Amino acid sequence: MENSNIKNSQITASSQWDGNHAAIQGRLNYKKNGPKRGGWSARTNDLNQWLQIDLINKFNVVTRVATQGRNAYNQWVTKYMLQFSDDGIHFQYYRGEGKASYMEFAGNTDPNTVVAHHLNPPIDAGYIRFLPTAWHKHVSMRVELYGCKVCEKPLGMEDGRIANGQISASSEWDPNHAAIQGRLNFKQRGAKQGAWSARANNVNQWLQVDLGCHHTLVTRVATQGRNKFNQWVTRYMLQYSNDGIHFQYYREHGHPNYKVFSGNKNRDTIVSHLLSSPIEARFLRIRPLAWYGHISMRVELYGSKSFYLDRLNLLGCQYCLGALGMENRAISNSQISASSQWDANHAANQARLFYQAAGKKQGAWSARANDANQWLQVQLPGIFKITYELSGNTDRDTVVYHKLNSSITARYIRFRPVAWHRYISMRMEIYGCEVCNHALGMEDRGISNWQITSSSQWDSNHAAIQGRLFFQAAGRKRGAWSARANNINQWLQIDLGCGDNIVTRVATQGRNAFNQWVTKYMLQYSNNDAHFEYYREQGRSQIKVFTGNSNRDTVVSHPLHTPIEARYFRFRPRAWHGHISMRVELYGCKSGKGTK
């Protein structure tokens, strides 16, 4: 608003006093200039007035709003509400996190002071309205919005970041018209035809893309017909799912009917559609309804990874299904080994899913001997949770999947053949996710001293900064943080800094070299260091009370079955032995890494 990146045409209002009090003068820090007054002023003073900003791109996240009154005149809005919309027609009132009623914001008390409010949760919308509910003298205001745009980046069909194993179809004409040829701009090469083509022409056909274990916001879809052949889809619908089993048809917000998209009119022209209601899901299906010549198509999906992590069950593993890197070579050759290999042309590093024979290099790993002592091993780059693997084939190229009912958490994985057809030869992929369980920096001092505070301390030799796991008494410095008083108002706080932090486990110790420890405690968390919430497990109404320590040095840890995404964490002692004294560590990951 202030820097005019939002154009005048994007700012409208319910009314304006006249052309000199227009909506476009509702920009933050707009100054009176000749007859142009220093703010937007409504024609009437009533509850039906509003100032609206059209953000053009429907996929914006608004995290903060700011207001001023009218420059050079004593008029301002003292209270207001917010509305938001995806289509500019159907508006919803904004409610705060966990609030049943609409949220009313405190506005201004003078013409020029900026009053800002953080939005928790953020607003994900294309249109924002300010609705004054109280004012001083007249409805006049200037505003700004803060946040970010959601990306519309290609998600990986064309450039191969979406691996072949993530693309499937209801059917395919033959292996030369396979689902994996349904990538945007795929070209005919030899016998490989220039698109996915279904086996039959009926409305039961689909092309599916698995976007991996991180939920993804899809904001646009694009399609083409078949390269070098007059076949294309003219109309289609979309379906989406989080589990690959239960699919929903896509509807636009406020519309009862399924959305039917117009498709292509020729072989190669790309036709794309913005999704006015973005899809947040793992699996996307394109369902042809009408076609020219034959059902054949190539596609791309656009969007971004979702930022609403509280929608995900971080440790439930239903989203922990990403390919770990055999096919796309995120796992390097040096990380793949075997008990033996027939020769260098049948090496362990040829065991990648969809590896193709080329020249002397054969199309798989093959063992030197056919016996039960053979194995193929993958070294993962860290500790991963494994939820799927591939094994047990009946032909050369068909992929056979097995879900592991009990996931494996490990760094090294071995496949041990126990039966085979003709010879031990295989290609494979491993699916899962990196475990979000890294120490976040109390013990190793990745968390600085200034990030550790407390309600009180006995003295400077029992300071909050001594509350690090495994801190040892040395000289006058005692072996823990110790509170000044023994009561339930004490706390030890860690500031994890900027960025999206996910905490999945906590650990505590008592005081080194002295018989003092906390036996029970609660957790609190916050994103602003002002308003703290107590930790509850999902589905539980009661605040979680953790079992603490029973001696000085033994580490007692607890997984958080409902992970916490926050910046500030407090340990709140509830019971203790001798005195409130403790040392702690937090475990987890940044939101861009690990289990999601």
Sequence and secondary structure as in RCSB ss.txt:
>XXXX:A:sequence
MENSNIKNSQITASSQWDGNHAAIQGRLNYKKNGPKRGGWSARTNDLNQWLQIDLINKFNVVTRVATQGRNAYNQ
WVTKYMLQFSDDGIHFQYYRGEGKASYMEFAGNTDPNTVVAHHLNPPIDAGYIRFLPTAWHKHVSMRVELYGCKV
CEKPLGMEDGRIANGQISASSEWDPNHAAIQGRLNFKQRGAKQGAWSARANNVNQWLQVDLGCHHTLVTRVATQG
RNKFNQWVTRYMLQYSNDGIHFQYYREHGHPNYKVFSGNKNRDTIVSHLLSSPIEARFLRIRPLAWYGHISMRVE
LYGSKSFYLDRLNLLGCQYCLGALGMENRAISNSQISASSQWDANHAANQARLFYQAAGKKQGAWSARANDANQW
LQVQLPGIFKITYELSGNTDRDTVVYHKLNSSITARYIRFRPVAWHRYISMRMEIYGCEVCNHALGMEDRGISNW
QITSSSQWDSNHAAIQGRLFFQAAGRKRGAWSARANNINQWLQIDLGCGDNIVTRVATQGRNAFNQWVTKYMLQY
SNNDAHFEYYREQGRSQIKVFTGNSNRDTVVSHPLHTPIEARYFRFRPRAWHGHISMRVELYGCKSGKGTK
>XXXX:A:secstr
 TTS S GGGEEES  SSTTS GGG BTT   BTTB BSEE SS STT  EEEE SSS EEEEEEEEE  BTSS 
EEEEEEEEEESSSSS EE   TT SS   EE  SSSS  EEEEEEEEEEESEEEEEEEEEESS EEEEEEEEEE 
  EE STTTS S GGGEEES  SSGGG GGG BTT   BTTB BSEE SS STT  EEEE  SS EEEEEEEEE 
 BTSS EEEEEEEEEESSSSS EE   TT  S   EE  SSSS  EEEEEEEEEEESEEEEEEEEEESS EEEEE
EEEEE   GGGS TTTSTT  EE STTTSSS GGGEEES  SSGGG GGG BTT   BTTB SSEE SS STT  
EEEEEEEEEEEEEEE   SSSS   EEEEEEEEEEEEEEE     SSS EE B EEEEE   EE STTTS S GG
GEEES  SSGGG GGG BTT   BTTB BSEE SS STT  EEEE  SS EEEEEEEEE  BTSS EEEEEEEEE
ESSSSS EE   TT  S   EE  SSSS  EEEEEEEEEE SEEEEEEEEEESS EEEEEEEEEETTSS  
